[in-house]
Amino acid sequence: MSSTTTPSPPRAAAVPGLAADDVAAAAEAAFARHSSPGLKRSGRGVAVMWFRNDLRLLDNEALVRAWAASECLLPVYCLDPRHFGTTHYFGFPKTGAIRARFLIECLEDLKKNMMNRGLNLLVQYGKPESILPQIVKTLSAHTVYAQKETCSEELLVERLVRKGLQEVVLPQGGSSNQRGAINPKLVLVWGSTMYHSDDLPFTANNLPDVYTQFRKAVESKSTVRNCFKLPPSLGPLPEDSLLDGIGGWGTIPILEQLGLKEIKACQIFHSMSMDFLDE
C-alpha cells in the first residue's frame, strides 16, 4: 500500500448563487450525514471499483462492497470511445458537447471527492474489456465491482469484460502453478432504482402493464432500502510503482481531446432560432 500523499484536490465547482466555499461546505455536510465510523473492513488484497454511468460516492452499494472486500481499492473510469461515436441507425452522435461537458464535470467532482477520502480516480481512454483485465493482472486484483446496467450496449460490454477477466490467471497464495491459480471475478450490483429489483412483489417478467397497479403493489408490499453509508476514509491507495505499469492515474480530458468543441447557450439558441425561421 502506498504511503505517499496525494495532491490537494481542486476546489468545488461554481454553482449559480453560491460561493465555492458554500458549495464545499454543503458537500461535506452531506458526506458527514452519510458516513459511519463503525464500518468494518475484513477483505484481503486489491479490488477494482469500475465506475460506469453512476458517478457518485454517496449511497453506492458497489463501492461500499468493494471497499469492505479488500485491503486496497482502485477506482477506475474508462472513457469508452464507442460513447463518442455515432448511433447504429441514422448515424447520430451519441455524445454531444453539452453531454460531454457534464461528464467531464462529474468526473472532476468524483475525483475531488475521492481524494478527500484517501483515494483517487484512475481515468483511461479505451474499451473497458481491454483496460480492466490489464489493470487486474498488473495489480493482482481479485474482483472488479460495478453497478449493473440494463441496456443492450452496456450488457454487451459486461459480457466482454467478464470474458476478458476469465483469460487472466492470478496465482493464489503466492503459488505460480495452475492448480493454485484463480480467475478474477466481475461482481455486478443493482443500484439504479428507488426500489431494489429483489424487493419487488413480482418478477421483472410480470410487471403490471398499468402504472397505478405497479405503484399500489410496491407501496403496500415493498420498502425503499436505507442508504449505504461510507467509511470516513476509503484508502489506502495502491502502490505508485504498480500504477506505473498501467500508465499512472491518467487525466480527465478536455472537450477538444474528445473531438468536440465548446458550445455556448447563445449558439444553441441562435441555431434553434434559424431552424424555426427556415420552417
Buried (B, 14 or more C-beta within 10 A) or exposed (E): EBEEEBEEBEEBEEEEEEEEEEBBEEBEEEBEEBBEEEBEEEBEBBBBBBBBEBBBBBBBBBBBBBBBBBBBBBBBBBBBEEBBEEEEEEEEBBBEBBBBBEBBEBBBBBBBBBBBBBBBBBBBBEBBBEBBBBBBBBBEBBBBBBBBBEEEEBEEBBEBBBEBBEEBEBEEEEEEEEEEEEBBBBBBBBBEEEBBEEEBEBEEEEEEEEEEEBEEBBEEEBEEBEEBBBBEBBBBBBBEEBBEEBEEBBEBBEBEEBBBEEBEEEEEEEEEEEEEEEE
